[in-house]
Amino acid sequence: MQIDPICGKRLEAEAGAPTAEYKKRRYYFCSDRCQKLFEQRTERSRMSHLAKVGALLSNGKVRWGLA
Ligand SMILES: [Zn+2]
């Protein structure tokens, strides 16, 4: 039994059901639409994570530059 992380529907593990892998976990979806929404969300959180990492690195540079 799997739970669709987008709409919360309970799913029987079905061959050919849409799935996505994120942070080494596999997620199952009731439809392509939920899979796409999930991918959009994970993409957005990945981008904001990269932005934070980038901000930390540039802060570090500034700090080192001043020191
Ligand atoms: Zn769904």
N, CA, C, O and the ligand as a Tripos MOL2 file, in Angstrom:
@<TRIPOS>MOLECULE
protein
  269   267    68     0     0
PROTEIN
NO_CHARGES

@<TRIPOS>ATOM
      1 N           0.8480   -1.2110    0.0000 N.3       1 MET1
      2 CA          0.0000    0.0000    0.0000 C.3       1 MET1
      3 C           0.8790    1.2550    0.0000 C.2       1 MET1
      4 O           1.7760    1.3940    0.8320 O.2       1 MET1
      5 N           0.6180    2.1420   -0.9190 N.am      2 GLN2
      6 CA          1.3730    3.3850   -1.0280 C.3       2 GLN2
      7 C           0.4020    4.5470   -0.8910 C.2       2 GLN2
      8 O          -0.7900    4.4050   -1.1640 O.2       2 GLN2
      9 N           0.9090    5.6830   -0.4710 N.am      3 ILE3
     10 CA          0.0550    6.8680   -0.3800 C.3       3 ILE3
     11 C           0.5800    7.9280   -1.3370 C.2       3 ILE3
     12 O           1.7630    8.2660   -1.3200 O.2       3 ILE3
     13 N          -0.2970    8.4350   -2.1520 N.am      4 ASP4
     14 CA          0.0290    9.5190   -3.0600 C.3       4 ASP4
     15 C           0.3350   10.7610   -2.2160 C.2       4 ASP4
     16 O          -0.5430   11.2470   -1.5020 O.2       4 ASP4
     17 N           1.5760   11.2850   -2.2870 N.am      5 PRO5
     18 CA          1.9390   12.4100   -1.4020 C.3       5 PRO5
     19 C           1.2590   13.7160   -1.7980 C.2       5 PRO5
     20 O           1.2640   14.6680   -1.0180 O.2       5 PRO5
     21 N           0.6850   13.7800   -2.9680 N.am      6 ILE6
     22 CA          0.0370   15.0140   -3.4150 C.3       6 ILE6
     23 C          -1.4120   15.0690   -2.9430 C.2       6 ILE6
     24 O          -1.8120   16.0380   -2.2970 O.2       6 ILE6
     25 N          -2.1920   14.0570   -3.2520 N.am      7 CYS7
     26 CA         -3.6170   14.1180   -2.9210 C.3       7 CYS7
     27 C          -3.9670   13.2250   -1.7410 C.2       7 CYS7
     28 O          -5.1040   13.2530   -1.2700 O.2       7 CYS7
     29 N          -3.0080   12.4260   -1.2480 N.am      8 GLY8
     30 CA         -3.2610   11.5980   -0.0760 C.3       8 GLY8
     31 C          -4.0610   10.3330   -0.3380 C.2       8 GLY8
     32 O          -4.4500    9.6350    0.5980 O.2       8 GLY8
     33 N          -4.3050   10.0390   -1.6040 N.am      9 LYS9
     34 CA         -5.0550    8.8420   -1.9570 C.3       9 LYS9
     35 C          -4.2330    7.6000   -1.6480 C.2       9 LYS9
     36 O          -3.0200    7.5800   -1.8540 O.2       9 LYS9
     37 N          -4.8960    6.5740   -1.1570 N.am     10 ARG10
     38 CA         -4.2020    5.3010   -0.9530 C.3      10 ARG10
     39 C          -4.1720    4.5430   -2.2690 C.2      10 ARG10
     40 O          -5.1690    4.4730   -2.9870 O.2      10 ARG10
     41 N          -3.0180    3.9820   -2.5690 N.am     11 LEU11
     42 CA         -2.8340    3.3210   -3.8550 C.3      11 LEU11
     43 C          -2.3910    1.8930   -3.6530 C.2      11 LEU11
     44 O          -1.5500    1.6050   -2.8010 O.2      11 LEU11
     45 N          -2.9480    1.0140   -4.4260 N.am     12 GLU12
     46 CA         -2.3870   -0.3240   -4.5380 C.3      12 GLU12
     47 C          -1.1510   -0.1810   -5.4110 C.2      12 GLU12
     48 O          -1.1740    0.5500   -6.4010 O.2      12 GLU12
     49 N          -0.0680   -0.8730   -5.0540 N.am     13 ALA13
     50 CA          1.1230   -0.8090   -5.9020 C.3      13 ALA13
     51 C           0.7850   -1.4780   -7.2300 C.2      13 ALA13
     52 O           0.5480   -2.6840   -7.2920 O.2      13 ALA13
     53 N           0.7680   -0.6990   -8.2570 N.am     14 GLU14
     54 CA          0.3520   -1.1710   -9.5690 C.3      14 GLU14
     55 C           1.5030   -1.0620  -10.5410 C.2      14 GLU14
     56 O           2.2610   -0.0930  -10.4970 O.2      14 GLU14
     57 N           1.6430   -2.0150  -11.3980 N.am     15 ALA15
     58 CA          2.6320   -1.8840  -12.4710 C.3      15 ALA15
     59 C           2.1630   -0.7830  -13.4000 C.2      15 ALA15
     60 O           0.9880   -0.7070  -13.7570 O.2      15 ALA15
     61 N           3.1090    0.0780  -13.7920 N.am     16 GLY16
     62 CA          2.7640    1.1450  -14.7250 C.3      16 GLY16
     63 C           2.1930    2.3850  -14.0750 C.2      16 GLY16
     64 O           1.8870    3.3550  -14.7670 O.2      16 GLY16
     65 N           2.0410    2.3790  -12.7520 N.am     17 ALA17
     66 CA          1.5800    3.5820  -12.0710 C.3      17 ALA17
     67 C           2.6910    4.6240  -12.1060 C.2      17 ALA17
     68 O           3.8690    4.2710  -12.0650 O.2      17 ALA17
     69 N           2.3300    5.9050  -12.1810 N.am     18 PRO18
     70 CA          3.3870    6.9210  -12.2000 C.3      18 PRO18
     71 C           4.1420    6.9500  -10.8740 C.2      18 PRO18
     72 O           3.5350    6.9210   -9.8030 O.2      18 PRO18
     73 N           5.4620    7.0070  -10.9540 N.am     19 THR19
     74 CA          6.2880    7.0740   -9.7470 C.3      19 THR19
     75 C           7.3450    8.1530   -9.9460 C.2      19 THR19
     76 O           7.6070    8.5820  -11.0700 O.2      19 THR19
     77 N           7.9380    8.5770   -8.8620 N.am     20 ALA20
     78 CA          9.0570    9.5080   -8.9250 C.3      20 ALA20
     79 C           9.9930    9.1600   -7.7930 C.2      20 ALA20
     80 O           9.5680    8.6800   -6.7420 O.2      20 ALA20
     81 N          11.2830    9.4060   -8.0160 N.am     21 GLU21
     82 CA         12.2440    9.1450   -6.9630 C.3      21 GLU21
     83 C          12.7740   10.4810   -6.4750 C.2      21 GLU21
     84 O          13.1760   11.3280   -7.2730 O.2      21 GLU21
     85 N          12.7740   10.6620   -5.1810 N.am     22 TYR22
     86 CA         13.2470   11.9110   -4.6060 C.3      22 TYR22
     87 C          13.9800   11.6000   -3.3250 C.2      22 TYR22
     88 O          13.4400   10.9220   -2.4510 O.2      22 TYR22
     89 N          15.2010   12.0830   -3.1940 N.am     23 LYS23
     90 CA         16.0340   11.8160   -2.0300 C.3      23 LYS23
     91 C          16.0330   10.3380   -1.6600 C.2      23 LYS23
     92 O          15.8280    9.9690   -0.5030 O.2      23 LYS23
     93 N          16.2670    9.5020   -2.6670 N.am     24 LYS24
     94 CA         16.3990    8.0520   -2.4990 C.3      24 LYS24
     95 C          15.1340    7.3770   -1.9910 C.2      24 LYS24
     96 O          15.1940    6.2590   -1.4800 O.2      24 LYS24
     97 N          14.0030    8.0340   -2.1220 N.am     25 ARG25
     98 CA         12.7320    7.3790   -1.8050 C.3      25 ARG25
     99 C          11.9050    7.3640   -3.0720 C.2      25 ARG25
    100 O          11.9930    8.2690   -3.9020 O.2      25 ARG25
    101 N          11.0900    6.3120   -3.2100 N.am     26 ARG26
    102 CA         10.2230    6.2380   -4.3650 C.3      26 ARG26
    103 C           8.8080    6.5960   -3.9430 C.2      26 ARG26
    104 O           8.2970    6.1000   -2.9390 O.2      26 ARG26
    105 N           8.1940    7.4530   -4.7160 N.am     27 TYR27
    106 CA          6.8300    7.9000   -4.4420 C.3      27 TYR27
    107 C           5.9200    7.4300   -5.5560 C.2      27 TYR27
    108 O           6.3150    7.3410   -6.7180 O.2      27 TYR27
    109 N           4.6960    7.1320   -5.1720 N.am     28 TYR28
    110 CA          3.7060    6.6220   -6.1260 C.3      28 TYR28
    111 C           2.5590    7.6090   -6.2270 C.2      28 TYR28
    112 O           2.1960    8.2730   -5.2560 O.2      28 TYR28
    113 N           2.0010    7.6890   -7.4140 N.am     29 PHE29
    114 CA          0.9430    8.6720   -7.6690 C.3      29 PHE29
    115 C          -0.2540    8.0170   -8.3240 C.2      29 PHE29
    116 O          -0.1390    7.0020   -9.0110 O.2      29 PHE29
    117 N          -1.4190    8.6310   -8.0910 N.am     30 CYS30
    118 CA         -2.6420    8.1040   -8.6780 C.3      30 CYS30
    119 C          -2.7380    8.4720  -10.1480 C.2      30 CYS30
    120 O          -3.4390    7.8110  -10.9140 O.2      30 CYS30
    121 N          -2.0270    9.5370  -10.5480 N.am     31 SER31
    122 CA         -2.1520   10.0110  -11.9260 C.3      31 SER31
    123 C          -0.8990   10.7820  -12.3240 C.2      31 SER31
    124 O          -0.0930   11.1680  -11.4760 O.2      31 SER31
    125 N          -0.7520   10.9990  -13.6190 N.am     32 ASP32
    126 CA          0.3620   11.8020  -14.1270 C.3      32 ASP32
    127 C           0.3080   13.2220  -13.5790 C.2      32 ASP32
    128 O           1.3370   13.8650  -13.3730 O.2      32 ASP32
    129 N          -0.9080   13.6970  -13.3500 N.am     33 ARG33
    130 CA         -1.0820   15.0620  -12.8600 C.3      33 ARG33
    131 C          -0.4420   15.2230  -11.4800 C.2      33 ARG33
    132 O           0.2720   16.1950  -11.2330 O.2      33 ARG33
    133 N          -0.7000   14.2660  -10.5810 N.am     34 CYS34
    134 CA         -0.0950   14.3250   -9.2490 C.3      34 CYS34
    135 C           1.4150   14.1790   -9.3440 C.2      34 CYS34
    136 O           2.1500   14.8380   -8.6070 O.2      34 CYS34
    137 N           1.8830   13.3270  -10.2390 N.am     35 GLN35
    138 CA          3.3300   13.1500  -10.4070 C.3      35 GLN35
    139 C           3.9690   14.4600  -10.8420 C.2      35 GLN35
    140 O           5.0260   14.8350  -10.3350 O.2      35 GLN35
    141 N           3.3280   15.1610  -11.7820 N.am     36 LYS36
    142 CA          3.8840   16.4330  -12.2670 C.3      36 LYS36
    143 C           3.9030   17.4710  -11.1610 C.2      36 LYS36
    144 O           4.8790   18.2060  -11.0140 O.2      36 LYS36
    145 N           2.8290   17.5380  -10.3800 N.am     37 LEU37
    146 CA          2.7850   18.4860   -9.2580 C.3      37 LEU37
    147 C           3.9230   18.1990   -8.2800 C.2      37 LEU37
    148 O           4.5890   19.1110   -7.7910 O.2      37 LEU37
    149 N           4.1270   16.9190   -8.0090 N.am     38 PHE38
    150 CA          5.1990   16.5330   -7.0900 C.3      38 PHE38
    151 C           6.5480   16.9780   -7.6340 C.2      38 PHE38
    152 O           7.3690   17.5310   -6.9030 O.2      38 PHE38
    153 N           6.7740   16.7320   -8.9310 N.am     39 GLU39
    154 CA          8.0560   17.1110   -9.5270 C.3      39 GLU39
    155 C           8.2550   18.6160   -9.5010 C.2      39 GLU39
    156 O           9.3660   19.0990   -9.2820 O.2      39 GLU39
    157 N           7.1810   19.3530   -9.7220 N.am     40 GLN40
    158 CA          7.2870   20.8150   -9.6430 C.3      40 GLN40
    159 C           7.6870   21.2450   -8.2380 C.2      40 GLN40
    160 O           8.5430   22.1120   -8.0630 O.2      40 GLN40
    161 N           7.0570   20.6310   -7.2370 N.am     41 ARG41
    162 CA          7.3830   20.9990   -5.8460 C.3      41 ARG41
    163 C           8.7960   20.6510   -5.4790 C.2      41 ARG41
    164 O           9.5000   21.4610   -4.8750 O.2      41 ARG41
    165 N           9.2330   19.4390   -5.8380 N.am     42 THR42
    166 CA         10.5880   19.0420   -5.4550 C.3      42 THR42
    167 C          11.6020   19.8900   -6.2030 C.2      42 THR42
    168 O          12.6500   20.2360   -5.6560 O.2      42 THR42
    169 N          11.2970   20.2280   -7.4560 N.am     43 GLU43
    170 CA         12.2010   21.0790   -8.2280 C.3      43 GLU43
    171 C          12.3270   22.4340   -7.5510 C.2      43 GLU43
    172 O          13.4260   22.9740   -7.4290 O.2      43 GLU43
    173 N          11.2040   22.9790   -7.1140 N.am     44 ARG44
    174 CA         11.2200   24.2830   -6.4590 C.3      44 ARG44
    175 C          12.0350   24.2250   -5.1650 C.2      44 ARG44
    176 O          12.8110   25.1380   -4.8810 O.2      44 ARG44
    177 N          11.8610   23.1430   -4.3700 N.am     45 SER45
    178 CA         12.6000   23.0950   -3.1040 C.3      45 SER45
    179 C          14.0850   22.8720   -3.3690 C.2      45 SER45
    180 O          14.9310   23.3530   -2.6160 O.2      45 SER45
    181 N          14.4060   22.1360   -4.4470 N.am     46 ARG46
    182 CA         15.8030   21.9400   -4.8070 C.3      46 ARG46
    183 C          16.4190   23.2830   -5.2060 C.2      46 ARG46
    184 O          17.5400   23.5940   -4.8050 O.2      46 ARG46
    185 N          15.6960   24.0710   -5.9890 N.am     47 MET47
    186 CA         16.2080   25.3620   -6.4280 C.3      47 MET47
    187 C          16.3960   26.2950   -5.2380 C.2      47 MET47
    188 O          17.4000   27.0030   -5.1670 O.2      47 MET47
    189 N          15.4440   26.3080   -4.2970 N.am     48 SER48
    190 CA         15.5910   27.2200   -3.1640 C.3      48 SER48
    191 C          16.7350   26.7500   -2.2740 C.2      48 SER48
    192 O          17.4170   27.5660   -1.6550 O.2      48 SER48
    193 N          16.9460   25.4260   -2.2090 N.am     49 HIS49
    194 CA         18.0930   24.9140   -1.4610 C.3      49 HIS49
    195 C          19.3930   25.3950   -2.1040 C.2      49 HIS49
    196 O          20.3040   25.8490   -1.4110 O.2      49 HIS49
    197 N          19.4720   25.2940   -3.4270 N.am     50 LEU50
    198 CA         20.6740   25.7490   -4.1320 C.3      50 LEU50
    199 C          20.8790   27.2400   -3.9280 C.2      50 LEU50
    200 O          22.0080   27.7030   -3.7690 O.2      50 LEU50
    201 N          19.7860   27.9890   -3.9330 N.am     51 ALA51
    202 CA         19.8880   29.4340   -3.7330 C.3      51 ALA51
    203 C          20.4600   29.7260   -2.3460 C.2      51 ALA51
    204 O          21.2890   30.6210   -2.1870 O.2      51 ALA51
    205 N          20.0080   28.9600   -1.3380 N.am     52 LYS52
    206 CA         20.5240   29.1490    0.0250 C.3      52 LYS52
    207 C          22.0050   28.8150    0.0900 C.2      52 LYS52
    208 O          22.7960   29.5520    0.6800 O.2      52 LYS52
    209 N          22.3710   27.6960   -0.5210 N.am     53 VAL53
    210 CA         23.7780   27.3080   -0.5260 C.3      53 VAL53
    211 C          24.5960   28.3940   -1.2050 C.2      53 VAL53
    212 O          25.6710   28.7600   -0.7290 O.2      53 VAL53
    213 N          24.0840   28.9070   -2.3200 N.am     54 GLY54
    214 CA         24.7730   29.9710   -3.0380 C.3      54 GLY54
    215 C          24.9250   31.2110   -2.1650 C.2      54 GLY54
    216 O          25.9740   31.8550   -2.1640 O.2      54 GLY54
    217 N          23.8770   31.5370   -1.4280 N.am     55 ALA55
    218 CA         23.9150   32.7130   -0.5580 C.3      55 ALA55
    219 C          24.9650   32.5250    0.5360 C.2      55 ALA55
    220 O          25.7150   33.4490    0.8540 O.2      55 ALA55
    221 N          25.0120   31.3060    1.1150 N.am     56 LEU56
    222 CA         26.0000   31.0400    2.1580 C.3      56 LEU56
    223 C          27.4180   31.1800    1.6090 C.2      56 LEU56
    224 O          28.2970   31.7630    2.2440 O.2      56 LEU56
    225 N          27.6130   30.6300    0.4130 N.am     57 LEU57
    226 CA         28.9520   30.7070   -0.1730 C.3      57 LEU57
    227 C          29.3460   32.1530   -0.4340 C.2      57 LEU57
    228 O          30.4830   32.5480   -0.1740 O.2      57 LEU57
    229 N          28.4000   32.9490   -0.9520 N.am     58 SER58
    230 CA         28.7930   34.3210   -1.2640 C.3      58 SER58
    231 C          28.9630   35.1290    0.0290 C.2      58 SER58
    232 O          29.8060   36.0240    0.0890 O.2      58 SER58
    233 N          28.1580   34.8160    1.0770 N.am     59 ASN59
    234 CA         28.4000   35.4630    2.3700 C.3      59 ASN59
    235 C          29.8000   35.1300    2.8770 C.2      59 ASN59
    236 O          30.5190   35.9930    3.3800 O.2      59 ASN59
    237 N          30.1700   33.8520    2.7320 N.am     60 GLY60
    238 CA         31.4940   33.4140    3.1620 C.3      60 GLY60
    239 C          32.5880   34.2030    2.4590 C.2      60 GLY60
    240 O          33.5700   34.6320    3.0650 O.2      60 GLY60
    241 N          32.3820   34.3770    1.1500 N.am     61 LYS61
    242 CA         33.3880   35.1150    0.3660 C.3      61 LYS61
    243 C          33.5180   36.5460    0.8720 C.2      61 LYS61
    244 O          34.6170   37.0760    1.0340 O.2      61 LYS61
    245 N          32.3540   37.1550    1.1160 N.am     62 VAL62
    246 CA         32.3670   38.5450    1.5850 C.3      62 VAL62
    247 C          33.1130   38.6260    2.9090 C.2      62 VAL62
    248 O          33.9450   39.5060    3.1300 O.2      62 VAL62
    249 N          32.7750   37.6480    3.8080 N.am     63 ARG63
    250 CA         33.3940   37.6740    5.1260 C.3      63 ARG63
    251 C          34.9220   37.5020    5.0150 C.2      63 ARG63
    252 O          35.7020   38.2150    5.6460 O.2      63 ARG63
    253 N          35.3050   36.5250    4.1860 N.am     64 TRP64
    254 CA         36.7490   36.3110    4.0100 C.3      64 TRP64
    255 C          37.4030   37.5420    3.3830 C.2      64 TRP64
    256 O          38.5270   37.9140    3.7200 O.2      64 TRP64
    257 N          36.6690   38.1570    2.4660 N.am     65 GLY65
    258 CA         37.2160   39.3120    1.7730 C.3      65 GLY65
    259 C          37.4870   40.4550    2.7460 C.2      65 GLY65
    260 O          38.4630   41.1930    2.6130 O.2      65 GLY65
    261 N          36.5850   40.5810    3.7390 N.am     66 LEU66
    262 CA         36.7440   41.6620    4.7100 C.3      66 LEU66
    263 C          37.8340   41.3560    5.7450 C.2      66 LEU66
    264 O          38.4470   42.2630    6.3080 O.2      66 LEU66
    265 N          38.0640   40.0370    5.9850 N.am     67 ALA67
    266 CA         38.9880   39.6620    7.0640 C.3      67 ALA67
    267 C          40.4610   39.8620    6.7040 C.2      67 ALA67
    268 O          41.3390   39.5860    7.5220 O.2      67 ALA67
    269 ZN         -3.1170   11.8130   -6.6380 Zn       68 ZN68
@<TRIPOS>BOND
     1     1     2 1
     2     2     3 1
     3     3     4 2
     4     3     5 am
     5     5     6 1
     6     6     7 1
     7     7     8 2
     8     7     9 am
     9     9    10 1
    10    10    11 1
    11    11    12 2
    12    11    13 am
    13    13    14 1
    14    14    15 1
    15    15    16 2
    16    15    17 am
    17    17    18 1
    18    18    19 1
    19    19    20 2
    20    19    21 am
    21    21    22 1
    22    22    23 1
    23    23    24 2
    24    23    25 am
    25    25    26 1
    26    26    27 1
    27    27    28 2
    28    27    29 am
    29    29    30 1
    30    30    31 1
    31    31    32 2
    32    31    33 am
    33    33    34 1
    34    34    35 1
    35    35    36 2
    36    35    37 am
    37    37    38 1
    38    38    39 1
    39    39    40 2
    40    39    41 am
    41    41    42 1
    42    42    43 1
    43    43    44 2
    44    43    45 am
    45    45    46 1
    46    46    47 1
    47    47    48 2
    48    47    49 am
    49    49    50 1
    50    50    51 1
    51    51    52 2
    52    51    53 am
    53    53    54 1
    54    54    55 1
    55    55    56 2
    56    55    57 am
    57    57    58 1
    58    58    59 1
    59    59    60 2
    60    59    61 am
    61    61    62 1
    62    62    63 1
    63    63    64 2
    64    63    65 am
    65    65    66 1
    66    66    67 1
    67    67    68 2
    68    67    69 am
    69    69    70 1
    70    70    71 1
    71    71    72 2
    72    71    73 am
    73    73    74 1
    74    74    75 1
    75    75    76 2
    76    75    77 am
    77    77    78 1
    78    78    79 1
    79    79    80 2
    80    79    81 am
    81    81    82 1
    82    82    83 1
    83    83    84 2
    84    83    85 am
    85    85    86 1
    86    86    87 1
    87    87    88 2
    88    87    89 am
    89    89    90 1
    90    90    91 1
    91    91    92 2
    92    91    93 am
    93    93    94 1
    94    94    95 1
    95    95    96 2
    96    95    97 am
    97    97    98 1
    98    98    99 1
    99    99   100 2
   100    99   101 am
   101   101   102 1
   102   102   103 1
   103   103   104 2
   104   103   105 am
   105   105   106 1
   106   106   107 1
   107   107   108 2
   108   107   109 am
   109   109   110 1
   110   110   111 1
   111   111   112 2
   112   111   113 am
   113   113   114 1
   114   114   115 1
   115   115   116 2
   116   115   117 am
   117   117   118 1
   118   118   119 1
   119   119   120 2
   120   119   121 am
   121   121   122 1
   122   122   123 1
   123   123   124 2
   124   123   125 am
   125   125   126 1
   126   126   127 1
   127   127   128 2
   128   127   129 am
   129   129   130 1
   130   130   131 1
   131   131   132 2
   132   131   133 am
   133   133   134 1
   134   134   135 1
   135   135   136 2
   136   135   137 am
   137   137   138 1
   138   138   139 1
   139   139   140 2
   140   139   141 am
   141   141   142 1
   142   142   143 1
   143   143   144 2
   144   143   145 am
   145   145   146 1
   146   146   147 1
   147   147   148 2
   148   147   149 am
   149   149   150 1
   150   150   151 1
   151   151   152 2
   152   151   153 am
   153   153   154 1
   154   154   155 1
   155   155   156 2
   156   155   157 am
   157   157   158 1
   158   158   159 1
   159   159   160 2
   160   159   161 am
   161   161   162 1
   162   162   163 1
   163   163   164 2
   164   163   165 am
   165   165   166 1
   166   166   167 1
   167   167   168 2
   168   167   169 am
   169   169   170 1
   170   170   171 1
   171   171   172 2
   172   171   173 am
   173   173   174 1
   174   174   175 1
   175   175   176 2
   176   175   177 am
   177   177   178 1
   178   178   179 1
   179   179   180 2
   180   179   181 am
   181   181   182 1
   182   182   183 1
   183   183   184 2
   184   183   185 am
   185   185   186 1
   186   186   187 1
   187   187   188 2
   188   187   189 am
   189   189   190 1
   190   190   191 1
   191   191   192 2
   192   191   193 am
   193   193   194 1
   194   194   195 1
   195   195   196 2
   196   195   197 am
   197   197   198 1
   198   198   199 1
   199   199   200 2
   200   199   201 am
   201   201   202 1
   202   202   203 1
   203   203   204 2
   204   203   205 am
   205   205   206 1
   206   206   207 1
   207   207   208 2
   208   207   209 am
   209   209   210 1
   210   210   211 1
   211   211   212 2
   212   211   213 am
   213   213   214 1
   214   214   215 1
   215   215   216 2
   216   215   217 am
   217   217   218 1
   218   218   219 1
   219   219   220 2
   220   219   221 am
   221   221   222 1
   222   222   223 1
   223   223   224 2
   224   223   225 am
   225   225   226 1
   226   226   227 1
   227   227   228 2
   228   227   229 am
   229   229   230 1
   230   230   231 1
   231   231   232 2
   232   231   233 am
   233   233   234 1
   234   234   235 1
   235   235   236 2
   236   235   237 am
   237   237   238 1
   238   238   239 1
   239   239   240 2
   240   239   241 am
   241   241   242 1
   242   242   243 1
   243   243   244 2
   244   243   245 am
   245   245   246 1
   246   246   247 1
   247   247   248 2
   248   247   249 am
   249   249   250 1
   250   250   251 1
   251   251   252 2
   252   251   253 am
   253   253   254 1
   254   254   255 1
   255   255   256 2
   256   255   257 am
   257   257   258 1
   258   258   259 1
   259   259   260 2
   260   259   261 am
   261   261   262 1
   262   262   263 1
   263   263   264 2
   264   263   265 am
   265   265   266 1
   266   266   267 1
   267   267   268 2
@<TRIPOS>SUBSTRUCTURE
     1 MET1         2 RESIDUE 1 A MET
     2 GLN2         6 RESIDUE 1 A GLN
     3 ILE3        10 RESIDUE 1 A ILE
     4 ASP4        14 RESIDUE 1 A ASP
     5 PRO5        18 RESIDUE 1 A PRO
     6 ILE6        22 RESIDUE 1 A ILE
     7 CYS7        26 RESIDUE 1 A CYS
     8 GLY8        30 RESIDUE 1 A GLY
     9 LYS9        34 RESIDUE 1 A LYS
    10 ARG10       38 RESIDUE 1 A ARG
    11 LEU11       42 RESIDUE 1 A LEU
    12 GLU12       46 RESIDUE 1 A GLU
    13 ALA13       50 RESIDUE 1 A ALA
    14 GLU14       54 RESIDUE 1 A GLU
    15 ALA15       58 RESIDUE 1 A ALA
    16 GLY16       62 RESIDUE 1 A GLY
    17 ALA17       66 RESIDUE 1 A ALA
    18 PRO18       70 RESIDUE 1 A PRO
    19 THR19       74 RESIDUE 1 A THR
    20 ALA20       78 RESIDUE 1 A ALA
    21 GLU21       82 RESIDUE 1 A GLU
    22 TYR22       86 RESIDUE 1 A TYR
    23 LYS23       90 RESIDUE 1 A LYS
    24 LYS24       94 RESIDUE 1 A LYS
    25 ARG25       98 RESIDUE 1 A ARG
    26 ARG26      102 RESIDUE 1 A ARG
    27 TYR27      106 RESIDUE 1 A TYR
    28 TYR28      110 RESIDUE 1 A TYR
    29 PHE29      114 RESIDUE 1 A PHE
    30 CYS30      118 RESIDUE 1 A CYS
    31 SER31      122 RESIDUE 1 A SER
    32 ASP32      126 RESIDUE 1 A ASP
    33 ARG33      130 RESIDUE 1 A ARG
    34 CYS34      134 RESIDUE 1 A CYS
    35 GLN35      138 RESIDUE 1 A GLN
    36 LYS36      142 RESIDUE 1 A LYS
    37 LEU37      146 RESIDUE 1 A LEU
    38 PHE38      150 RESIDUE 1 A PHE
    39 GLU39      154 RESIDUE 1 A GLU
    40 GLN40      158 RESIDUE 1 A GLN
    41 ARG41      162 RESIDUE 1 A ARG
    42 THR42      166 RESIDUE 1 A THR
    43 GLU43      170 RESIDUE 1 A GLU
    44 ARG44      174 RESIDUE 1 A ARG
    45 SER45      178 RESIDUE 1 A SER
    46 ARG46      182 RESIDUE 1 A ARG
    47 MET47      186 RESIDUE 1 A MET
    48 SER48      190 RESIDUE 1 A SER
    49 HIS49      194 RESIDUE 1 A HIS
    50 LEU50      198 RESIDUE 1 A LEU
    51 ALA51      202 RESIDUE 1 A ALA
    52 LYS52      206 RESIDUE 1 A LYS
    53 VAL53      210 RESIDUE 1 A VAL
    54 GLY54      214 RESIDUE 1 A GLY
    55 ALA55      218 RESIDUE 1 A ALA
    56 LEU56      222 RESIDUE 1 A LEU
    57 LEU57      226 RESIDUE 1 A LEU
    58 SER58      230 RESIDUE 1 A SER
    59 ASN59      234 RESIDUE 1 A ASN
    60 GLY60      238 RESIDUE 1 A GLY
    61 LYS61      242 RESIDUE 1 A LYS
    62 VAL62      246 RESIDUE 1 A VAL
    63 ARG63      250 RESIDUE 1 A ARG
    64 TRP64      254 RESIDUE 1 A TRP
    65 GLY65      258 RESIDUE 1 A GLY
    66 LEU66      262 RESIDUE 1 A LEU
    67 ALA67      266 RESIDUE 1 A ALA
    68 ZN68       269 GROUP 0 **** ****
